[in-house]
Amino acid sequence: MAARKDTNIAYKIYAPVYDRVFAPSFAEGHTRMVEALDAQPGERVLEVGVGTGISLRHYVAGVRVDALDFSAAMLKKARKRIDKGEVAAEVTLHQMDAHKLEFNDDTFDHAVVAHAIAVVAEPEVVLREMMRVTQPGGKLVVVNHYKDDPGKLWRAWNPVRRKLGLGQHFDLPELLQACGLEIVSDNIVNRIKSRLIVTRLPA
Ligand SMILES: C[S@@+](CC[C@H](N)C(=O)[O-])C[C@H]1O[C@@H](n2cnc3c(N)ncnc32)[C@H](O)[C@@H]1O
């Protein structure tokens, strides 16, 4: 529980400056993540760790997005973005812990998580929850900073990075495959070298 509390405090501090400090480095990843998802009007998408909602403007009108985050401060920013009319899709925001999704099995056509899978306390629990609420054969798209070989030194910083809400380094493709997800494509995006991985749930 401590990791969730630390992350929540960190994002209360980041929320007012997040769009100015982090958004420019994440822009390409958000655009390409939603493009790769290719959600069609009428389809229902889950977005985990939506933050201030930078990605939301990329969904086309008619797509229904349930976007959740643990941080009330980050969600407040996302709410403002929607109220200003910056988003075409039908978005419902939820304050929710990604480790315990309050949705029934097979609720969504597809699911995405941007720059948040390494931030959550237990990435495998979150991925399996996302799989549970997504229909068989649906797409699950992840974009995240990633080091091919973090090495011992980088891993040693994980506890500090977790406390700052910056995420830990781990082998993302390995984890996705261990969860039973089929990797469809794997590309480098963003000037900070994030990884955009498109996967498919077993049919
Ligand atoms: C680096 S931000 C990414 C925000 C957004 N997806 C983006 O790409 O700009 C990570 C987000 O994950 C959220 N988060 C961390 N742990 C969470 C959890 N257990 N449940 C839901 N959201 C969580 C944080 O509150 C934060 O908004």
The ligand as a MOL file (V3000), in Angstrom:
LIG
                    3D

  0  0  0     0  0            999 V3000
M  V30 BEGIN CTAB
M  V30 COUNTS 27 29 0 0 0
M  V30 BEGIN ATOM
M  V30 1 C 3.4030 9.1930 -15.7060 0
M  V30 2 S 1.6910 9.4090 -15.4090 0 CHG=1
M  V30 3 C 1.0240 9.0410 -17.0120 0
M  V30 4 C -0.2540 9.7970 -17.2840 0
M  V30 5 C -0.7800 9.6880 -18.7130 0
M  V30 6 N -1.1600 8.3500 -19.0520 0
M  V30 7 C 0.2420 10.2000 -19.6890 0
M  V30 8 O 0.7370 9.4060 -20.5210 0
M  V30 9 O 0.5320 11.4070 -19.6850 0 CHG=-1
M  V30 10 C 1.2510 7.9750 -14.4610 0
M  V30 11 C -0.1810 7.9990 -13.9730 0
M  V30 12 O -0.4800 6.7400 -13.3820 0
M  V30 13 C -1.3440 6.9850 -12.2720 0
M  V30 14 N -1.3160 5.8340 -11.3600 0
M  V30 15 C -0.2930 5.3840 -10.6110 0
M  V30 16 N -0.6590 4.3080 -9.8780 0
M  V30 17 C -1.9670 4.0820 -10.1870 0
M  V30 18 C -2.9210 3.1070 -9.7650 0
M  V30 19 N -2.5840 2.1670 -8.8780 0
M  V30 20 N -4.1570 3.1640 -10.2760 0
M  V30 21 C -4.5090 4.1080 -11.1900 0
M  V30 22 N -3.6390 5.0590 -11.6250 0
M  V30 23 C -2.3950 5.0460 -11.1280 0
M  V30 24 C -0.7550 8.2640 -11.6520 0
M  V30 25 O -1.6780 8.8820 -10.7750 0
M  V30 26 C -0.4340 9.0710 -12.8930 0
M  V30 27 O -1.4850 9.9060 -13.2790 0
M  V30 END ATOM
M  V30 BEGIN BOND
M  V30 1 1 1 2
M  V30 2 1 2 3
M  V30 3 1 2 10
M  V30 4 1 3 4
M  V30 5 1 4 5
M  V30 6 1 5 6
M  V30 7 1 5 7
M  V30 8 2 7 8
M  V30 9 1 7 9
M  V30 10 1 10 11
M  V30 11 1 11 12
M  V30 12 1 11 26
M  V30 13 1 12 13
M  V30 14 1 13 14
M  V30 15 1 13 24
M  V30 16 1 14 15
M  V30 17 1 14 23
M  V30 18 2 15 16
M  V30 19 1 16 17
M  V30 20 1 17 18
M  V30 21 2 17 23
M  V30 22 1 18 19
M  V30 23 2 18 20
M  V30 24 1 20 21
M  V30 25 2 21 22
M  V30 26 1 22 23
M  V30 27 1 24 25
M  V30 28 1 24 26
M  V30 29 1 26 27
M  V30 END BOND
M  V30 END CTAB
M  END
